[in-house]
Amino acid sequence: MLAIRKQDLEDVLQHVRSEVSHEGCGILGGRDCRVLRVYRMSNIEDSSDRYFMDIGELAAAIQDLYHEDLDIVGIYHSHVCGPAYPSPLDVERAYYPDACYVIISLADPENPDIRGFRIREGTIRKEQILLE
């Protein structure tokens, strides 16, 4: 389970909607599966069907997480037209097995579909997202 405050989820949605021409992405920092901070990242792929976070921004976020004694509890990204389900590339690039991968489908931008997954060694397991 991943717990996220309403204002943090709104921040994530605002971010991915603003990146509608390509996948928006970011890090969710927190403790004990609870999101305490959202880190918006730039997608250097500039693509509508894949993402790769800017290394400098990622390093800065990880440094901030370290100083704040937080963990990466989640990683989010949008699917511009596709379903809120991990693509084969998402599974291949799931480098953080303890993180909840939050995928937001913008196929219907007014009603985004938001789903969470744990991805470990190629296995996808649905994860509950609790709105606080």
Secondary structure, DSSP 8 states (H G I E B T S, - for coil): -EEE-HHHHHHHHHHHHHTTTS--EEEEEEETTEEEEEEEE-BTT--SS---B-HHHHHHHHHHHHHTT-EEEEEEEEESSS-SS--HHHHHT---TTSEEEEEE-SSTTS-EEEEEEEETTEEEEE-EEE-
